[in-house]
Amino acid sequence: MKRFLLTILAAGALLPASADEGMWLLPYLKKMNIKDMKEKGLKLSAEDIYSADHSSLKDAIVIFGGGCTGEVVSPNGLVFTNHHCGYGSIQALSSVEHDYLKYGFWAKSNAEEIPAPGLSVTFIRSISDVTPDVIGNIPSIAGQEEYERISGENIKHITKQLEEANPGKSVQVRSFFGGNQFFAFVMDVFRDVRLVGTPPTSIGKFGGETDNWMWPRHTGDFSIFRIYADKDNQPAEYSPENVPYKAETYLNVSLKGYDEGDFAMIMGFPGSTQRYATSYEIEENMKIGMPQRIFLRGARQEILKADMEASDKVRIQYASKYASSSNYWKNSIGMMRGIEKLNVKAKKEAQEAEFQKWAIENTFPEEGFQTALSDMKEAVEGRADIVSAASYLSEGLLMPVEIISIARIVNGGKDVSKEEMIKRVENFYKNYNLPTDRKVAHRMLEIVQQKSKNLPSVFADVIDSQFGGDTHAYVDYLYDNSIFTDEDKVKAYVENPTEEAAEAVKNDPAVVLANSVVGKFVELSTANRASGTKVNGAHRRYIKGLMRQYPDKAWASDANFTIRLTYGNVLPYDPADGVKYNYFTTLKGVMEKEDESNPMEFTVPERLKEIYRTKDYGRYADKNGEMPVCFLANCDITGGNSGSPVLNAKGELIGLAFDGNWEAMSGDIAFEPELQRTIAVDVRYVLMVIDKFAGAGWLLDELTIK
């Protein structure tokens, strides 16, 4: 079994890539992709991009925070990423007195760079294929439960070995191709990261939710941070004694721009795709997951937006929460639209019919390929009620109703030190507005009661029995009587948790609600475990079978937030009959989009207007004297690629990827080569804003600008 599997993977690794689809693993570039990349215009070798033995472009690409990509652009640890990737840190550092979201921030020297607590930057130091060590001793007749148990034990052993061999470094072993292949990543995690510069929201988030996922785009979606290290240039917790990280590898920046058809590649950390999802899973998501997410998040966002527009304090408190929620909300709307419009489910069904015919005619029953799809169908259809109920709990209560969160933090933190708990409490209330949360709770409990068929016990035991089923009366009681509506009372309890106080907290209505909701969620998760294992097993066999069915195809693993490369060309596209989109936008479009009736999304700063009026673009203008803002490439990205560098044929930075396009929102499930585009902010616009708008030209002295 082990030898056969590796033969399949190796065979795929020798084949040229097809079309522009693929988030490719770096160790396979030389075998799989380099010939096609050269034909598309690349001027570098595979070793220039990734090498296991010496520095390469890979070493300038970092995980930024918990879900984005960044790139090192100077020998002094300067990092470019998206504005929306730094948004959480910018928000956390903002206040009504220092509103960096609204007005931006620009350090004038290293001494003014602001530490961003909780933010980290991660370098990938080595990548190794550990497939034989993970699954080599698993019997060929093992069921999925045994497969996961043995592979899990092996992963723990490999991780321990690599940690011992690489002291001070972080190790992750990740699964690829549904558990058919495994790679180990050794990483350095730097936890002293400081804010250097960010444009105001009117540039960095220009267009807001209206333009999100849309083209044409005019958003200056960038922010700048710096990595700090100890005196030995090693990762360290924040200290005033730390110094800017000395980077051996960093990206050169190009002012030459691009023309239609020019080669472009993107390296980064795509988060999650489901290209191997079956029609049954697509159906589940279309009927349960996405509609519930759209409805529940939309209802909450209406409340948040109204309160944010009414108060600067609330706007700052909820800016990051709102942006995070609405981004995935609109993504789900576009995903549903794309799946329906592009007939994705029917295409999957046709592929599955071919697979089933092949499996019956060419494989033995004991290999498991013949039953992979029927097992998937049975597991997915059998868990529908559980998935629906769990979705209502996570999207309707656990995530949006914040009094549940603080009750869980305090009541569940018995092993946390008093100092740490005080810090957690303060961090929570810094970004908490009681009237807003109360409004959200009124709406969310009402929806969950009306829509869910499997409710937590609090609905019957408290809401029905004590309040006659009136969720609004219950919510008023909850917020009128809970200790968790008052930060001072919560701190007093944490400082002196007497037996009497602990008993009161145990019976606090917010704790009762939290325990009931979490208890039901755990119950549902436990009930779903068997079907989850069955789905995993079906996936593993289905993907392995597809590889055997089409041995001459180049296969790309689904994204899983590991470093990948995608490549293609700078290209326009035609979204609909009679409609043609250009491949770039300019500052002229920013001015045309200004809308005084929508100040949260389409305000243009006066300084930017002045620059436009005087055409004071300096060396950052294009060959026609215009100021480019954003551009398109037909590269294959998804969430997690935000902040990824867009590189030209020489490996020079020409832009920062920040979005996909509306017409191809089904791309996480099915790549559409004619429609799929990456939207990037032009690095020339980034540099112009830094230099001409912000007057922070000292930062450009660090860059190598071509």
C-alpha positions in Angstrom: 0.0 0.0 0.0 2.7 2.5 0.9 4.8 1.9 -2.2 1.7 2.0 -4.4 0.6 5.4 -2.9 3.9 7.0 -3.4 4.0 5.8 -7.0 0.7 7.6 -7.6 2.0 10.8 -6.1 5.3 10.6 -7.8 3.7 10.1 -11.2 1.6 13.2 -10.8 4.7 15.1 -9.7 6.3 14.5 -13.1 3.6 16.0 -15.2 3.1 19.6 -16.4 0.5 21.7 -14.7 -2.7 22.3 -16.6 -4.4 25.7 -17.2 -3.8 28.1 -14.3 -5.5 26.1 -11.6 -3.4 25.0 -8.7 -2.0 26.0 -5.3 1.3 24.1 -5.8 3.6 22.6 -3.1 7.0 24.2 -3.3 9.1 21.0 -3.1 7.4 19.8 -6.4 7.9 23.0 -8.4 11.0 21.6 -10.2 9.2 18.4 -11.3 5.7 19.7 -11.8 5.6 23.3 -12.7 8.8 25.0 -13.8 8.5 24.1 -17.5 5.0 25.6 -17.7 6.1 28.6 -15.7 9.0 29.3 -18.0 6.6 29.0 -21.0 4.4 31.6 -19.4 7.4 34.0 -19.0 9.2 33.2 -15.7 12.9 34.2 -15.7 13.9 32.4 -12.5 14.9 28.8 -11.8 12.9 26.6 -9.5 15.7 26.8 -7.0 15.5 30.6 -7.0 11.9 30.3 -5.8 12.4 27.3 -3.4 15.5 25.6 -2.2 16.0 23.1 0.6 19.7 23.9 0.8 20.0 27.7 0.4 18.1 30.9 0.7 15.3 31.5 -1.8 12.3 33.7 -2.4 10.3 31.4 -0.1 12.3 32.8 2.9 10.8 36.2 2.4 7.2 35.0 2.7 5.7 34.8 6.2 2.5 33.8 7.9 1.1 37.1 9.2 -1.0 36.8 12.4 -3.3 33.8 12.5 -4.8 33.8 9.0 -2.9 36.0 6.4 0.3 36.3 4.5 3.0 38.9 4.5 6.3 39.5 2.8 9.7 40.9 4.1 10.7 43.8 2.0 13.8 45.1 3.7 16.9 43.8 5.4 15.5 45.4 8.6 12.5 43.1 9.0 9.9 45.5 7.3 6.8 43.5 6.4 4.1 44.5 3.9 0.6 42.9 4.2 -3.0 43.9 3.6 -4.7 46.6 5.6 -7.5 44.1 6.4 -4.9 41.7 7.7 -3.5 44.2 10.1 -7.0 45.5 10.9 -7.4 43.7 14.1 -4.2 45.0 15.5 -4.8 48.5 14.2 -8.2 48.4 15.9 -6.8 47.1 19.1 -4.3 50.0 19.2 -6.9 52.6 18.4 -9.0 54.7 20.7 -11.2 57.8 20.3 -8.1 59.9 21.2 -5.8 57.9 18.8 -8.1 56.8 16.0 -5.6 55.0 13.7 -8.5 53.3 11.9 -10.0 56.7 10.8 -6.8 58.7 10.4 -4.0 56.2 9.8 -0.7 56.0 11.5 2.9 56.6 10.4 6.0 56.1 12.5 8.7 58.7 11.9 11.4 56.4 13.2 11.9 53.0 14.8 11.3 54.5 18.2 7.8 55.4 17.2 6.8 51.9 16.0 4.0 50.6 18.2 4.1 47.0 19.7 1.1 45.0 18.6 0.3 42.6 21.5 -0.7 39.1 20.3 0.5 39.5 16.8 3.1 37.1 15.4 5.0 36.5 12.2 6.1 33.0 11.2 8.9 31.9 8.8 8.9 28.4 7.2 12.5 27.1 7.8 12.1 23.6 6.3 9.6 21.4 4.5 9.9 17.6 4.4 7.7 14.8 3.0 7.0 12.5 6.0 4.3 10.4 4.3 6.1 7.0 4.8 6.6 7.8 8.5 2.9 8.7 9.0 1.1 6.0 7.1 3.7 3.4 6.2 2.8 1.1 9.1 -1.0 1.3 8.6 -2.5 -2.0 7.4 -4.1 -1.8 3.9 -7.3 -3.2 5.3 -7.5 -0.6 8.1 -10.8 1.2 8.5 -10.8 5.0 8.8 -11.0 5.0 12.6 -7.9 2.8 12.8 -6.2 4.9 10.0 -6.7 8.1 12.0 -5.6 6.5 15.3 -2.3 5.1 13.9 -1.5 8.2 11.7 -2.2 10.4 14.7 0.2 8.5 16.9 2.8 8.6 14.2 2.4 12.4 13.8 2.9 12.9 17.5 6.1 10.9 17.3 7.4 12.7 14.3 6.6 16.1 15.8 8.5 15.3 19.0 11.5 14.1 17.0 11.6 17.3 14.9 11.1 19.5 18.0 14.1 17.8 19.7 16.2 18.2 16.5 15.1 21.9 16.2 15.1 23.4 19.7 13.1 26.7 19.9 11.3 26.1 16.7 7.6 25.2 16.1 6.7 22.0 14.2 3.5 21.1 12.3 2.7 17.9 10.4 -0.1 18.6 7.9 -2.3 16.3 5.9 -2.7 16.6 2.1 -4.9 14.9 -0.5 -7.5 13.8 2.2 -4.9 12.1 4.3 -3.0 10.4 1.5 0.2 12.5 1.9 1.9 14.3 4.8 4.4 17.1 5.1 6.3 18.4 8.1 7.0 22.2 8.5 9.6 23.6 10.8 9.0 27.2 11.7 10.3 30.2 13.6 7.6 32.3 15.2 8.4 35.9 16.0 6.1 37.4 18.6 7.5 41.0 18.8 5.8 42.7 15.9 5.2 46.4 15.7 2.9 48.6 13.7 5.0 50.9 11.4 2.4 52.5 9.1 -1.2 52.2 8.0 -3.3 54.4 5.7 -6.6 55.7 6.9 -9.6 53.4 6.4 -10.7 55.8 3.6 -7.7 54.4 1.6 -7.1 51.0 3.2 -10.7 49.9 3.2 -12.0 52.2 0.4 -15.2 50.7 -1.0 -16.0 48.9 2.2 -18.5 46.0 1.9 -20.1 47.5 -1.3 -16.9 46.8 -3.2 -15.8 43.7 -1.3 -15.1 40.8 -3.8 -15.9 43.2 -6.7 -14.1 44.5 -9.7 -13.3 47.2 -10.7 -11.6 47.9 -7.4 -9.9 51.0 -6.0 -8.7 49.9 -2.5 -5.3 50.7 -1.1 -5.4 47.5 1.0 -2.0 47.6 2.7 -0.3 48.1 6.0 3.3 47.9 7.3 4.7 46.2 10.3 8.2 45.3 11.5 9.6 42.1 13.0 11.8 42.5 16.1 14.2 39.9 17.5 16.6 39.5 20.4 20.3 40.6 20.1 21.1 37.2 18.5 18.4 37.8 15.8 16.2 35.0 17.3 12.5 35.0 18.1 11.7 36.6 21.5 8.7 37.9 23.4 8.3 41.7 23.3 11.1 43.6 25.0 12.3 47.2 24.7 15.7 45.7 24.2 14.7 43.8 21.1 16.0 45.1 17.7 14.7 45.0 14.1 15.1 41.6 12.6 18.0 41.2 10.2 16.6 39.4 7.1 18.9 37.4 4.9 16.2 37.3 2.2 13.8 40.0 1.3 11.9 41.0 -1.8 13.0 43.6 -4.3 10.3 46.1 -5.4 9.6 46.9 -9.0 8.3 50.2 -10.4 8.2 48.9 -14.0 4.6 47.8 -13.7 3.0 45.2 -16.0 1.3 44.8 -19.3 -1.5 42.5 -20.3 -0.2 39.0 -20.6 2.8 39.5 -18.3 3.8 36.6 -16.1 2.7 36.8 -12.5 3.0 34.5 -9.5 1.9 34.5 -5.9 3.4 32.8 -2.9 1.5 32.6 0.3 -0.7 30.6 2.7 -4.1 29.8 1.1 -6.5 28.9 3.9 -9.0 26.3 2.7 -10.4 25.0 -0.5 -12.8 22.1 -1.2 -11.9 21.2 -4.8 -12.5 17.5 -4.0 -15.8 18.1 -2.3 -18.6 15.8 -3.6 -22.0 16.8 -4.8 -23.4 15.6 -1.5 -21.3 18.0 0.5 -22.1 20.9 -1.9 -25.8 20.1 -1.4 -25.3 20.2 2.4 -23.6 23.5 2.3 -26.1 25.0 -0.2 -29.1 24.0 2.0 -27.7 24.4 5.5 -24.3 26.0 6.1 -24.4 29.0 3.8 -28.1 30.0 4.1 -27.9 30.0 7.8 -24.6 31.9 7.9 -26.0 34.5 5.5 -29.2 35.0 7.4 -27.8 35.1 11.0 -24.7 37.2 10.2 -26.8 39.6 8.1 -29.2 40.1 11.0 -26.4 40.8 13.5 -24.5 43.1 11.1 -27.5 45.3 10.7 -27.5 45.9 14.5 -23.7 46.4 14.6 -23.6 48.8 11.7 -26.4 51.1 13.1 -24.6 51.3 16.4 -21.2 51.9 14.8 -22.5 54.7 12.7 -24.0 56.4 15.8 -20.8 56.3 17.9 -17.1 56.6 17.3 -16.4 54.6 20.4 -18.6 51.7 19.2 -17.2 52.0 15.7 -13.7 51.4 17.0 -14.8 48.6 19.4 -16.7 46.7 16.7 -14.7 47.5 13.5 -12.7 44.3 13.4 -15.7 42.1 14.5 -17.9 43.6 11.9 -15.3 43.3 9.1 -14.5 39.7 10.0 -18.2 38.7 10.1 -19.3 40.6 6.9 -16.3 39.3 4.8 -17.4 35.7 5.2 -21.1 36.7 5.0 -20.6 38.2 1.6 -18.3 35.4 0.5 -21.1 32.9 1.3 -23.6 35.0 -0.8 -21.2 35.0 -3.7 -20.4 31.3 -3.3 -24.0 30.3 -3.5 -24.5 32.5 -6.5 -21.5 31.1 -8.2 -22.3 27.5 -7.5 -25.8 27.9 -9.0 -24.8 30.1 -11.9 -21.9 27.9 -13.0 -23.8 24.7 -12.5 -21.0 23.3 -10.2 -23.1 20.6 -8.5 -24.1 19.1 -11.9 -20.4 19.0 -13.0 -19.5 17.2 -9.8 -22.3 14.7 -10.3 -21.0 14.0 -13.8 -17.5 13.5 -12.5 -18.8 11.2 -9.8 -20.7 9.1 -12.3 -17.6 8.6 -14.3 -15.6 7.7 -11.2 -18.2 5.1 -10.1 -18.2 3.5 -13.5 -14.4 3.4 -13.5 -14.3 2.0 -10.0 -16.7 -0.9 -10.7 -14.9 -1.8 -13.9 -11.3 -1.4 -12.8 -11.0 -2.0 -9.0 -11.7 -4.7 -6.4 -14.4 -4.1 -3.8 -12.0 -4.5 -0.9 -10.0 -1.5 -2.1 -12.9 0.7 -1.1 -13.2 2.8 -4.2 -16.5 1.3 -5.3 -18.2 2.4 -2.0 -16.5 5.7 -1.5 -19.3 7.8 -2.9 -22.2 5.8 -1.4 -20.5 6.0 2.0 -20.2 9.8 1.5 -23.8 10.1 0.6 -25.0 8.1 3.6 -22.8 10.0 6.0 -23.7 13.5 4.7 -27.5 12.9 4.4 -27.6 11.2 7.8 -26.1 14.1 9.7 -28.3 16.9 8.2 -30.3 17.6 11.4 -27.2 17.6 13.5 -25.3 20.0 11.2 -28.2 22.3 11.0 -28.6 22.5 14.8 -24.9 23.0 15.4 -24.8 25.8 12.8 -27.6 27.7 14.5 -25.7 27.4 17.8 -22.3 28.6 16.4 -23.6 31.3 14.1 -26.6 32.3 16.3 -25.3 32.2 19.9 -21.7 31.1 20.5 -20.2 33.6 18.1 -22.5 36.7 18.2 -23.9 36.9 21.7 -20.9 38.2 23.6 -22.2 37.8 27.2 -21.9 34.1 26.5 -18.2 34.6 25.7 -17.3 36.5 28.8 -19.2 34.0 31.0 -17.2 31.2 29.5 -14.0 33.1 29.9 -14.5 33.7 33.6 -16.4 30.6 34.6 -14.1 28.3 32.6 -10.8 29.8 33.7 -10.3 28.1 37.0 -6.7 27.1 36.1 -5.8 30.6 34.9 -3.8 32.9 37.1 -5.5 35.9 38.6 -3.3 38.3 36.6 -4.0 36.5 33.4 -7.7 36.5 34.0 -7.8 40.2 34.8 -6.0 40.8 31.5 -8.5 38.7 29.6 -11.4 40.5 31.2 -10.0 43.9 30.4 -9.3 42.9 26.8 -12.9 41.7 26.5 -14.6 44.8 27.9 -12.3 47.1 25.9 -14.2 46.0 22.8 -17.6 45.5 24.3 -20.7 47.7 24.2 -23.5 46.4 26.4 -26.5 48.0 24.6 -25.2 46.5 21.3 -24.8 43.1 22.7 -28.2 43.2 24.3 -29.8 44.1 20.9 -27.9 41.2 19.2 -29.1 38.8 21.9 -32.7 39.8 21.4 -32.5 39.1 17.7 -30.4 35.9 17.9 -32.4 34.1 20.5 -35.6 34.9 18.7 -34.2 33.5 15.4 -32.7 30.3 17.0 -36.0 29.6 18.8 -38.0 30.0 15.6 -35.6 28.1 13.3 -33.7 25.4 15.1 -35.2 22.0 15.7 -32.7 20.9 18.4 -32.5 23.6 21.1 -30.3 23.8 24.2 -32.0 22.9 27.5 -32.2 26.6 28.6 -35.1 27.1 26.1 -37.3 24.6 27.8 -36.0 24.9 31.3 -35.9 28.6 31.6 -37.4 30.5 28.6 -40.5 28.3 28.3 -41.0 27.5 32.0 -40.3 30.9 33.5 -41.0 33.3 30.6 -43.7 31.5 28.7 -41.5 31.1 25.7 -40.9 34.8 25.4 -37.2 35.2 24.4 -37.4 39.0 24.7 -38.5 38.9 28.3 -35.8 36.4 29.0 -33.1 38.5 27.4 -34.1 41.5 29.4 -34.0 39.4 32.6 -30.6 38.1 31.6 -29.0 41.5 31.0 -30.7 43.0 34.0 -29.5 40.4 36.5 -26.1 39.1 35.2 -22.9 40.1 36.8 -21.2 40.0 33.4 -22.8 43.2 32.3 -20.5 45.1 34.7 -16.7 45.0 34.2 -16.1 46.2 37.8 -18.2 43.5 39.3 -16.4 40.8 37.2 -13.0 42.1 38.2 -14.1 42.2 41.9 -15.1 38.6 41.6 -11.8 37.6 39.9 -9.9 39.4 42.6 -11.8 37.7 45.5 -13.7 34.6 44.4 -15.2 33.6 47.7 -17.4 30.5 48.0 -20.5 32.6 48.2 -19.5 34.6 45.1 -18.5 31.5 43.2 -21.9 30.0 43.9 -23.6 33.2 42.7 -21.6 33.1 39.5 -22.3 29.4 39.0 -26.1 30.3 39.0 -25.6 33.6 37.1 -28.1 33.6 34.1 -25.3 34.2 31.6 -23.4 31.2 33.0 -26.6 29.1 32.8 -27.1 30.1 29.2 -23.4 29.5 28.3 -23.3 26.1 29.9 -26.5 25.1 28.2 -25.4 26.2 24.7 -22.0 24.7 25.0 -23.4 21.5 26.4 -25.7 21.1 23.5 -22.9 22.0 21.0 -20.7 19.3 22.6 -23.6 16.8 22.4 -24.1 17.5 18.7 -20.4 17.3 18.0 -20.2 13.9 19.7 -23.2 12.7 17.8 -21.6 13.8 14.6 -18.2 12.1 15.2 -19.1 8.8 13.6 -20.4 10.5 10.4 -17.3 12.7 10.4 -15.0 9.7 10.4 -17.0 8.1 7.6 -16.8 11.3 5.6 -13.0 11.5 6.1 -12.6 7.9 5.0 -14.8 8.4 1.9 -12.8 11.5 1.0 -9.4 9.7 1.4 -10.5 6.8 -0.9 -12.2 9.1 -3.4 -9.2 11.3 -3.9 -6.8 8.3 -4.0 -9.2 6.7 -6.6 -9.3 9.8 -8.7 -5.5 9.8 -8.9 -5.5 6.2 -10.0 -8.3 6.9 -12.5 -6.4 9.8 -14.1 -2.7 8.9 -13.6 -1.5 11.5 -16.2 -3.2 14.5 -14.5 -1.2 16.9 -12.4 -3.0 17.0 -9.0 -2.9 20.0 -6.6 -3.9 19.4 -3.0 -6.6 21.5 -1.4 -5.4 24.5 0.5 -4.8 24.0 4.2 -2.9 27.2 5.2 0.5 25.8 4.2 2.8 27.7 1.9 1.9 27.4 -1.8 2.7 29.0 -5.1 0.2 29.9 -7.9 1.1 31.4 -11.2 -0.5 32.8 -14.4 -0.7 36.1 -16.2 -1.9 39.6 -15.8 -5.3 39.5 -17.7 -8.7 41.2 -18.0 -11.9 39.2 -18.2 -15.4 39.4 -19.5 -17.9 38.9 -16.7 -21.0 38.8 -18.8 -22.3 39.2 -22.4 -21.4 42.6 -23.7 -19.3 43.5 -20.6 -15.5 43.7 -20.7 -13.3 44.6 -17.7 -9.8 46.1 -18.0 -7.0 44.5 -16.1 -6.1 47.6 -14.0 -7.7 50.6 -12.3 -6.3 54.1 -11.6 -6.7 56.9 -9.1 -9.3 58.5 -11.4 -11.7 55.7 -10.4 -11.2 56.6 -6.7 -12.3 60.1 -7.4 -15.3 59.0 -9.4 -16.5 56.7 -6.6 -16.5 59.3 -3.9 -20.0 59.3 -2.3 -20.9 61.8 0.4 -24.0 59.8 1.2 -21.9 56.8 2.1 -19.0 58.2 4.2 -18.1 54.9 5.8 -17.2 53.4 2.5 -16.5 56.0 -0.2 -14.8 59.0 1.5 -11.7 60.3 -0.3 -9.1 62.1 1.9 -8.4 65.8 1.0 -4.6 65.1 0.7 -5.3 62.3 -1.9 -7.6 64.7 -3.9 -4.8 67.2 -3.9 -2.3 64.7 -5.2 -4.8 63.7 -7.9 -5.4 67.3 -8.9 -1.7 68.2 -9.2 -0.8 64.7 -10.6 2.0 64.7 -8.0 2.7 61.0 -8.5 6.5 61.3 -8.8 8.2 58.1 -10.0 5.2 56.0 -9.1 3.1 56.9 -12.2 2.7 54.5 -15.1 4.0 55.1 -18.5 0.9 57.2 -19.4 1.4 59.5 -16.3 -1.6 57.9 -14.5 -1.5 56.5 -10.9 -2.3 52.8 -11.0 -4.3 51.5 -8.0 -5.2 47.8 -8.5 -4.8 45.1 -11.1 -5.8 41.5 -12.0 -4.1 38.2 -12.6 -5.5 34.8 -13.3 -3.8 33.2 -10.3 -5.5 30.7 -8.0 -5.9 32.0 -4.5 -8.3 31.9 -1.5 -8.6 33.2 2.0 -5.2 33.2 3.7 -3.6 34.5 0.6 -4.6 38.0 1.7 -1.3 40.0 1.8 0.5 37.6 -0.4 3.1 39.2 -2.8 2.3 39.3 -6.5 5.7 38.8 -8.2 6.8 39.4 -11.7 8.9 37.2 -14.0 12.1 38.2 -12.1 10.6 37.6 -8.6 10.2 41.3 -7.9 7.2 42.6 -5.9 4.5 44.3 -8.1 1.5 44.1 -5.8 -0.2 42.6 -2.8 -3.1 40.1 -3.4 -6.2 41.0 -1.4 -9.3 39.6 -3.0 -11.0 37.4 -5.5 -13.7 38.4 -8.0 -17.5 38.1 -7.5 -18.1 36.1 -10.7 -15.9 33.2 -9.6 -16.8 33.0 -5.9 -17.4 29.2 -6.4 -13.6 28.9 -7.0 -13.0 27.3 -3.6 -15.0 24.3 -4.9 -14.4 24.5 -8.6 -11.8 26.6 -10.4 -13.2 28.6 -13.4 -10.2 29.5 -15.6 -12.0 32.0 -17.8 -13.5 33.9 -14.8 -11.1 33.4 -11.9 -9.1 36.5 -11.1 -6.9 37.7 -8.2 -7.3 41.3 -7.3 -4.2 43.0 -6.1 -3.2 46.5 -5.0 -0.4 47.9 -7.2 2.9 48.3 -5.2 3.3 51.7 -7.0 0.2 52.9 -5.3 1.4 51.6 -2.0 4.7 53.5 -2.3 3.0 56.6 -3.5 0.7 56.6 -0.4 3.7 56.1 1.8 5.8 58.8 0.2 3.5 61.5 -1.2 0.4 61.0 1.0 1.9 60.1 4.4 5.3 61.8 4.1 7.0 58.6 5.4 9.6 58.4 2.7 12.2 57.3 5.3 10.7 53.8 5.0 11.4 53.7 1.3 15.1 54.1 2.0 15.1 50.5 3.4 13.7 49.1 0.2 15.5 47.9 -2.9 13.5 49.5 -5.6 14.1 48.5 -9.2 
